[in-house]
Amino acid sequence: MALTIEQEPLYTLNTVGQDVIFTVLDAATVSAFFNVKYVAQVYVDTIDINLATSTAIVGTFKTTPNNAGAGMFDFRPIVESFVNPDNLAALGSSYKTTATTAIKTHPLHLVDKYSLNDNVVRYLKIRFKVQGSTTATGTSAIIGASADSSQFTLFNGYLKHTDLLIRDVDGNFGFNTSIFNLDEFVSPGDIVGKYLTNAPLTQYANDKDYGTISFISTETGTDGILNRMKVKYYDSSGTEIGSEDDIPNTIANGGYTTFTTATKNQLIHFGCYPANLRNWSTNFTAVLALGTLAYYEVYAENAAGNRITDRLRIYLLCPTLKGYEPIRLTWLNQWGVWDYYTFTMKSTKSISTKGSTYQQLAGTWNESIYIPSGYKGGKKAFRVNAMEKISMNTDFVNETESEWFEELINSPEVYILEGFQQDPTFSSLNTYVTPARLTTSNFTRKTVANDKLIQYTFEVEKSKTLRTQSV
């Protein structure tokens, strides 16, 4: 009996934050040899993995047979360290029509049009072997032929306990990631590709807010090939106004003209919020100047002109009459990309300081005579470090947004995102994204039945300490 792979993830596209279980079995070797161990050579790469030539091996792992004679591996703790969120836009994208380079980088949130991913997606392939010895004290050696897994695509997401797992007749299980596949919409009822977010498909943003939407862009079939993104503008009556923006998926626009299987093409980001459009779109600035723009819609099309993603509708927020300062947060969501929310209601900022003190001598003790000085002596501050906290309130929201805010509480990365600015020449763009730590630790999900009107308060602390002069 040869070594066989008995169990593997059900789907080839998987999040890294789930059980990545493989089970292998060679019952004949287990029964006939001593000191048997199953061996797994794990390969992770950004290009298709050819086990005959690949040098992208990241580790060799072994396990002893369990009571059923099988070797069981969970590679989640290994592979999740090879993916990360994209904080910077990829090379080839642009900011205010200036191309991104290794020196002139910009935060992903500010991207003009498209940005490929650098860190979110990786390929996984595994070669399994079995080893053992002919005697109890003999030297172990590889026995028989190896068994190679399929190639799996992993991205920087995780599963919640409420996410439904599907199991087949062989015991393989996984989350059905086909919901992210780009599919053609022809008639009502057709299923199109879902964006990598649990946010409502109706969003609200100020006219200077930045942000991106991300989606799986793997080419499957001929109907789900990403050809272009569309942006259409509407007034309050739902009548289309101005000229639509048609953004081809090309290298010149930060995407790919010809698809390759490199992981950078498997997931794509698109700058779709008002400030991103202000960076480059004369159509957007024209309808904004009209004063009648109420909302716009963003979606992807294939070459035939059929929609292949959900429609994302973004309403422009009107300034509040009370003059509250809007605060926009961005956070890493369940699927390893970014969600956004602008807090438009009352917010308060507080600064706390913590410093070191010392007791200063009064007068001059290191001169030929003692001279008293009024500014010397007593307890002095050696250094003062300041931390800023911001408490902010949402507008009244619905129950769908209540569920979505749970991801903000759980997110390991939260940032304060500044809006559209006129940047000085050679600016390093360091003022747009400020690291923050969410200090709100309790979240009670509100419902209309229990609470009538739903509103939340969150508090964040800027992660960077303001260091003042030392004396």
N, C-alpha and C positions, 0 to 999 in steps of 0.2 A: 504493500500500500504506500503510495507516494504522499509527500507533504502537500496538503491542500489548505486553502483559505476557506474556513467554514463560515466566517461572519465578517462583514465589513460595513461601513456606513451605507445606508440605502441610496442616498443621493450623492452625486459627484460634486455638487456645490454645497458646502457646509460652513457653518460658523465655527470658529476655533473654540468658542466658549461652551461647547457641548461635549458629551462623551464621544471621543473618537476611538471606538472600540474595534479591534481586530482579534479574531480567534483563528488559530491554525491547529491542524491536527495531523499527526502521523502515528497512528495507533501501532503499526508494525514495529517501528523503531522504538517507541516507548516500551513495548513489551519485550523486545529482544536485546536491548542495550542497557548499559549502566550509565548513571550520571547524565541522563538526557536533559538537554536544555534546548528551548526554542530561541532562535536568534533573529532579531529584526534590525536590518540596516535601513535607516530612515534618511530619505533625501528630501530636501526642501529647496525650491529654486523659483526664479522669476521667469523661466522659460520652460518649454516642454521638456520633461525629464526622460532621457534615454538611459536606462540603467546600464547599458553596455559601455557607454562612454562618459556618463555624468561623473563629475567630481564634487557634486553638491551634497555629499553625505554629511549629515550633521551629528550623527551618533549611531552607535551600535548597542542594542539593548537585548538583554537575555531574561528569560523566565523559565521556571521549572514547570513541568506538566501538572495540571490540577488533578482532582480525583477522577475526572473523565478522560484524562490523558491528553487534554488540549492545553495549548498555550494561549493565554489571554493577555492582551495589551490594551492599555488606554493611553493614547499619545497626546491627549489634550494638554497635559502640563508641559509637553515638549514643544508642540507646534504653536501654542499661543504666544510664545516669546518671539516668534519670527514675524508677527504682524503688529502694526502700530497705526494710530490715526495719522492722517495727513494734516499737518499744520501749515505747511508751505505749499504753494501751488507748484506744479511740476514744470520742468523746463519745457519751453515751447508755448506756454500760456502767456497771457499778457495782463498788464495793469495800466489802465488809462492809455491803451494802445501801445504801450512800451513792452517789448518782449522780455520775458523772464530769462535771466542767465544765472550762472553759478554765483555771480557777484551781486547782481541786481535781482534779489528775491523779493517776494511779497507774500503776506498771509493768504492762505487759500480762500478765505472769506471775501477777499477783495477782487477776485479774478474777474476779468472782463466777460469771457464767454466760457470756453471749456477748459478743464484741466484733467489730465490723466491722473491715475493714482500712482504714488511711489511706494507706499508702505502697507496699504490695506489688504492686498491680495497676494497669496503665495500658492504654489503648487506643492502637492505632497505625493510621494510614491514610496513604496516600501518593498524591499526584497527580504523574504523570510527564508530561513534555513533551519536545519535541525542538526544538533551535534550530540555525540555520545561516545562511550568507550566500550570495548568488547569485554573488559573485566572490571571488577569493582575498583581496582587501583590503577587501571590503565589510563593513558592519555586520551582526552576527548578529541574528536575530529569531526569535521562536517560529514554527514551521511546523506547520500542521495542528492537529487537535484533541488534547486531552490524553487520557490513559488513567488511570483511577482504580483503585486496588487495593481489595480487600475490607478490611473492618475486622478487625484482629487484636487479640487479648487477650494481653498479655505480663505475666508475673509474675516475681518476683525469685528465679529459680532458675538452675541451670546444668546442663549435661550432662557426664557422665563419658565417657571414651573407650570404656567398655564398654557404654554405653547404646545399644540397637539403634535405628538410623535406618531408617525406611520410605520407599521411593521409589515414585512412581506412574509411569504410562506417559509422562507429559509431563516427567518429570525433577524434579518437585517432591519435596522430601524433608523429613523432620522426625521428631521423637520422638512416638510415639503417646500423647498426653496424655489420651486418652479413658479411661485407667485411673483418672483422678481424677473422672470423671463419677459423679454420684449415681444409682445404678440400684437397682431394686427386687429384693429377695430374696424369691422365692416358693417355690422348691424347691431342694434341694441341687444344687450345681453352678452356680447363678446367680452372676454376677459383680457385686459391689457396689462402691461408690465407695471408692477407696483414700485414706487420710489422706496429707497432705503430709509424709511422713517415711519413712525407710528403717529406722527402729527396729523391733525385734521387737514384735509385737502383744501380747506379755506383758511388762509392766513391773513394777518394784518401787519402792516409795516409802515413806518414813516417814510417820507420821500428821500431821506438820506440814509436809510438802513441798508447795510450789506448782508449778504448771505448766499448760500449755495443749496442746491438740491443734488442728490447723488443717486445713481442707479446702476444696476448690473447691465453691462453693454456687450456681453458675449454674443457673438453672431450665431444664432440657431435658426436654421431654415432660411428661406428667402424673404419671409414676410416680417421678420423681427429684426432686420438690420437697421441700425441707427443711421439715418441719412441726414437729419437736420432737426433743430429745435425751432419751435414756433412761439412767438410772443404776440398776443392780440390784445388790443386795448378797447375798453368799453366805458360808456358813461353810466349814470345811475339808472337809466331806463333799460340797460342791457343792449344798447345799440353800439355796434363797433365804430370806433372813431379813429381818425388818423390812418397811418400806414402800419401794417404789421411788420414785425421783425422776423426775418427768415435767416437762420444762422446755420449754414452747412457744417457738417461734421468733417472738418478738414484739419490738416496739420497747421495751416495758416491761422486757424481759429483756436488752436490749442488742443484739438482732438486728434483723430487719425483719418487720413485720407484712404489708406488701404489697411484693412484690419489684419493684424498678426496675432498669434496666440500668446504673445508676451503678457504677463500679468498686468502690466500697466494699462492695457486696453480692456481688461475685463470689467473694470468699474470706472465710471467717469463722473466728474463733478461739473456742474453748470451753474454759473453765477446768474441768479434770476431775480434778485431783489432790487428795489428801486435804485440804490446807489451803484450797484453793478451795471445797470443799464445806463445810468448817467455817465459812467466812465467812457462810453463809446457810442451810444445809440442816439442819433439825431431824431429818430422817430419818437423815442420816449420823451426826450426833452421838448419836442414840439407839442405833444399831447399834454404834457405836464403844464406847459405855458398856457394852454387853452383854459385851464382851470375847471374843466369838466370831467377829467379822468377820475373814475370811481374805483375801477379795478382792472386787472389784466389777467390773462390766462397763459400758462406755460405748459407745453407738452412736446413730445417727440414724434416725428413722422418717419416712415420708411420712404424708399425711392418712389413708390407709387402714390405718395401723398396721403396715405392712411395713417391715422394716429396709432401709436404703439405703446404709449404710456398713459397713466392717469393724467387728468387735467389738474394742475395746481392753480388755484385762484388766489390772487393776492390783492386785498383791498388796501387802499391808501388810508392811513389814519389821519383824522383831522386834529390839529393842535387843540388841546383842551383850553377852555376859557380861563381856567384857574392857573395856567402857566406852569404846570408841573414839568420838571425836567425828565424827558424820556430816558430810560436806561435799558439797553439791549444786552441780553445774555445769550451766549452760545454754549452748548454743552454736547459732549459725546453721547450719542444715543445708542440704543440696543444694537443697531446694525453696524456700528463702528464708524459712522460719519456724523455730521453735525446737524443739530436742531437749533432753532432760534426763537426768541420771544422778546418783544419790546414791552417793558413795564411803563405804562403811561400815567398811572395815578400817583398819589402822594408817595414821595420817597424822602428819607432822611439820611444824612451822612454824619458820622461821628468819628472822631480821631482820638485814639488812646495812645499814650506815650509811655515808654519804659526806658529808663536811663541808668547810667552808673554815676555815682557821686564820690567825691573825695573831700577831705578836710584841708583847705589851703592855709598856708602860713600867712599871717598878717605882716606886712612890712618887708624890708629887705634883710635877709639873714645871710646873704652870701656876698656882702660888700664890706668895705672898711668901717662903715658906720651904719647904724640902724635907722631907716627912714620909714615911718608909718605911711601907708597908702590906703585911702578909703575904699578902693575897689578890691583890695586883697583881704583874705581871711574868711573864715566861715566855711560852710558847706557849699561846694560847687558841683555843677553838673559836668561830668567828664564827657559823656556822649548821650544824646537823646535819640531814640528810635521811635518812629511813629507808625501806627497801623491805622488804616482807614476801613470803617465798616459802613455798609449801605443797607438800609432796610427799605424794601420796595413792595408795592402793592399792584396786583393785577387789576385790570378792569373786571367787570362782571363777565364770567365765562360760563360755558355749558359743561355738561357732564363728560363729554368726550375729551375736552381739554383737561378736565380734572384727572382723568386716567393718564393722560400724556405727561402731566407735571410730575408724576411719580418717577419718571426717568431722570428728571432734573435732580431730584433728591438722591437718586442712586448713582448718578454719573461720577466717574473718577476725574473728569476734566471739565472745568467750568471756566469761562472767560467773560470779561466785560468787553463788548465790541463797540468801538466808536464809529460814528457815521462819516459820511462823505466830507472830505476836506480838500482845500487847495494846498497841495504839498510843495514845499520849497524844492528847488533843484537839488538833486543828489540826496534827497531825504532818505533815511534808512527805514521809514515807515514803522518805526518802533512805538508809535503812540496809539495804534489802532486796537491792539489786542492786549488786554491786561489780565494776567492770571489772577484767579479768585478762588476762594474756598467757601463753599456753601456751609454756613454755620447753623442753618435751620436743620435740625436733626429729626424733627417729628413732622409727619404729614398725615392729616386726617382727610380722607377722601370725602368730599361733600356731594350731596345730591339735592336735586330740586325738591324732592319729597321731604327731606329732613331740614334743609337750610333755605329753601326758597331761592334767594339770590346767592350766587356762588362767587366768592372772592377769596384770594389767597395772599398771604404775606410771606415773603422770603427775605432772608438776610444773608449777605455775602461779605466776606472779608478779603480785601486785596492781599494777595500773597506776598507781594514785594514790600519789604520794610524800607521806609524812607529814612536813610541814614544822614544825620546832620553832621556839622563840624565836630571834630574831636579836639580837645584842648590839653 
